[in-house]
Every structure is written in structure tokens, then in C-alpha cells.
Amino acid sequence: MLPEVKGAREAEAAEMAKEKEAAGAERRRASDRGRYGRLSRERVLATALEVVDRDGLSGLSMRKLGAELGVEAMALYRYAAGKGDLLDGLVEAFCQELEGDLAAKPRAADWQAELHRIALATYRVALRHPNMVPLLATRLLSTPLARRPAAVLRSDERVLALLHDAGLSDHRAVQIHRAFTAWLLGYLLVELRAMDDEPGEPDPAFRLGLHRMPAQEFPRLRATAISLDGRGGPKQLAAGLDALLGSLG
């Protein structure tokens, strides 16, 4: 064999060995065996929910989530294809937690009482994960119905099946489902909206930053802001739902 041919083959073999070694290193870096053992989608989503609870939605990234689990961010892509898929997964985790809460208690005797039970359970889960509430709305806008996780679809199926089993027509069921879903989501968004400008400030006016609102331009908002800062709680939730269902006839 000519020396130059032999040298070229040796160089090629050496290069292939380097590429193989680099690929192996990349696979090791992207391994999904973290500090808690091999990952699962449930563990990834549960940890992502913990990060959002602690740091808010803006504090979540694939890199940060990987660090929490003790793996490289690349290892997470087999459980969430990207940030959008991860956000859909968070809504899935929220709905799975809601399913668990609902399963822990018996169903109500009639469909209106059961809607109250579903609304109250959703409210309790939202209080545990207030930073998640905006996602409940935004992911509905960006994720087509058929592409939503099964746990999310079951939330709609639960209400529609309840109304169907109660003997309501499809038209009536859709009308009530639409009104109930919109009202409940709106209540959660208003109840858990950000209000504090300076959380550590003991004076309510300065805590809310009312000095930042021109008094002549926003007189009623300034006058009622402290009252708006309070939560309506389960009683107002129940009263609002009763009024909604009553208005539907």
C-alpha cells in the first residue's frame, strides 16, 4: 500500500474514532438518568410545576429544568419536544391533579351541584398553583383541541358527559359548558391576578403602588383597589355560579 494511501486511511480511521467518541459523550451528557434515577414524563412535568410554583412561568426553561433533575437539557426532549410542548404538559399536570381531587370525593346528586363541586375543586388546585392560571387560558388559544393531552380533554368530557347524562340536549349542554368554562376561567384570572407592587410594604396603598396611578385619571380604581385586592373565595365563586346558571334558565 502506498504510504500516502495508508496515511490517509489512518487519518480517516482516527477521525471516525474521534466522532464516535464525541457521539458517545453527547449521549452520556443527554442521558435521562438524573440524580433521582431514570426520568419519566410524570416526573419531568411534576418538577416543571415545582419550578413554576417557585419562580413563575418566566423562570422555566429546559436548561433550568434539566438542572433541577440533574440531567442535560437535551435529555428532556424525549418527554417534551420543546417549550410549547412543556407548557401543554404543565396544563396536563394541573388537570391530572384536578382529577385526583375530584376522585377523592363522591359525585354530587344533581348536575348543578356537580358543577359546583368541579368549580370548587378547580379553585383549590389553582390556589396551590397560582402561577399556572394564565397558562390555562393561553394554551387554549395556541393548542388545537385534538392536540391537547388526554387529561385536558377529560376536563371538557367530564362536563359534557355530566350534562348529557342529566338529559340535556346537545345544544343546551354546549351552551352551559361554554358559559361554565368561560366563567370559571375568568373567575380564577380575576381572583389570582397580580396586585402587589411592593409585596413587603405594610401600608396597603404603597403595597399596591396606588401613587403610580394618577388620581384624576383613575379615581374609582384608586378608591376601590384595596377592596379589589381581596379574594372573593369559595362563597363568591358559588354565588357567581348560581347566578350564571340561573341566568341560563
N, C-alpha and C positions, 0 to 999 in steps of 0.2 A: 504493500500500500504506500502510495506516495506520502511523504512527510506532511505536505500541506493538507492533503485529504484527511489523514489521520488526525492532524491538529484541529481541523475544522469539526470533525466528528466529536472529538474530545471536548471541544468548546461547547458544541451543541448539547452534549450529554450533561455537561456541568451546568449549563443554563437551565435545562429541563429539571435537573435536581434542585436548583435554587427555586424555580417556580413551584415545584411540588412541595418543597419545604415551606414556602410562603403561603401556599394554599392551605396547608395543614395548620399553620399558625393562625390564619384567618378563621378557619373552622373552630380552632380552640378558643379564639377570642369571642367568637359568636356562639359558643356553646350555651345551651339553655339550662345548664346545671349551675345554679347560683348558690348563694350562701344558705338557702333553705332547701336544697335539693332540686330535682328537676322541676321545671315550671309547668304550669297548666294555664289555660285561658282564664279559669276562675281565679287563680292566684294573681295573675297579671292584672285582671280587672279590679280585684279587691285591693291590691296595692295602689293602683292608679286612683281609686276612690279615696284612699287614705291620703294620698298626696294632694288631691283637690280639696279635701276637707281641711287640710292643714295650710296649704299655700294658695288655694284658689285655682281657677282654671288657667290663669296666666302662668302659674307656676308649674304646669305639667308639660313635660317634653319626653320624648323617647329616651334621650340620654339620661335625664334625671330619674325616670322610672327604672331604667336599667341599673343605675347606681343603687337605687333602693333595694333592688332584688339581687344585687351582686353579680350582674352579668353585663356584657356589652350590649349597647342599644340594638345592634344587628340581630341579636338572639330573640328580640321581641317581635320581629316582623313575621314570624310564623304564627303568632297569636293575634296580631293586629297589623294589617297590611300597610297602615300609615296613620297619621294623626287623626284623619277623619274617621277611620275605622275604630280607632281607640276611643274617640268621643262617642260614637254609636255604642261601643261596648260599655261605656260608663252609664249610658241611659239603660242599657240592658241590665247592668248590675243593680241600678236603682229599682227597676221593675221586678227583678228577682227578689230583692229584699221586701218589696211590697207584697209579692206573692206569699212569702214566708209569714209576714204579719197577718195577712188575711186568712191563711190556712190555720193559724194558731187559734182562731175563734170561729164559732159556728156562724153560718149564714143567717141573715135576718129573715123574719117571717114573710115579708112582702117586698116588692121591688123597690119601693120608695125608701123603706128602711135600709135595704141593702145598698142603695146608692149612698145613703148617709154613712154607712159603715165603710164603704170603699173610699169616700171622700176623707173621712177622718183618718183612716189608715195611711192614705197618701200624704196627708198633712203631717202625720207623725214622722214618716220617713223623710219628708222634706225638711223638718226641723233638725233631724240628725245630719242631713247633708245639704245645708242651705246653699252652698256654692254650686250645687248641681242644678238648681231650679232653672237658671237661664238656658241650660242645655236641653231641658225638656221641650222648650219652645223652638230653639234654633235648629235642633236636629230634625224636628218635624218639617221644617222648611227646606232642608237640604237633602233629606234621605227619602227616596220614593217608598211608598207603602210596602211593596213586595220585597224590598231590600232591608227592611228593618228586622232586627233579631226577633226570634220567636217570643221571648219574654215580653218584648214591647208590644208585639201583635196581640198577645194574650190579654193585655190591658183593655184593648178595644173589644176583643172577642168576649171578654167577661161581661162587659156592659151590654153589648148587643144580644148575647145569649140570654142574659137576665131579662131583658125587655121582651124578647121573643117568647121565652117560656111563660111570661106573665100574660101572654095572649095579645100583645100589642101588634098592630100591623107593621109591616116593614117601614112604611112612610113615617108612622108615629115613632117607631124605635129609632130611626135615623135622626128625626127631629130632636128627640130627648137626648140621644147620645151626643149629638153635636153641641147642644146647649150645655149639657153637663160637663163635657170635656173642656169647652171654652171657659165656662165659669170657674171651674176648679183650677185650671192653669192660671187664669187671671188672678184669682184669689191668692194663690201661692206667690205669684210675682209681686203683688202689692204687699202682701204680708211680710215678705222676706227681702224686700228691696233695700239697697244700701242707703243709710241715712246719715250716719255719723261722719262729720268732717274731722273732728279731733276726738277719737274714742276715749282718751284718758281725761278729758276735761270734765270736771264735776258740774259746772253750770250748763244746764240743758241748751240754752241759747247759743253759747260758744261751742258746745259739743256738736251741735247741728250746723254751725257755721252760718247762723242767720245774718250776721253782719256782712256776709258776702252777697246777700240779696238786697237790691235797692228797695227801700220801704215804700216809695211811691209807685213803683212798678209792680210789686208783688205784695200788696197789703194783706190780702186774705191768706195767702200761703204762709206768710210770716206769722200771722196771728194764730194759725191752726197747726203749724209744723210740729210743735211739741206733742199735740194730741195725735197727729198722723204717725208720729214715731212709735206709738204704742201698737201692740198687736191686737187684732180682733179676737184671735184664739178660736177654740172649737165652738164656742157659743155663737159667735158671729158667723162662723162657717156654716153651722146648722141652720141659723136663721136665714142666711142668704140662699141656701139650697132650698129651704121650704118656700121662700118667696119665688124662686126661679120655677120650681115645679108647679106652684100654684098658678103662676102666670101662663103656664103652658096648657092649663085646663085639664 
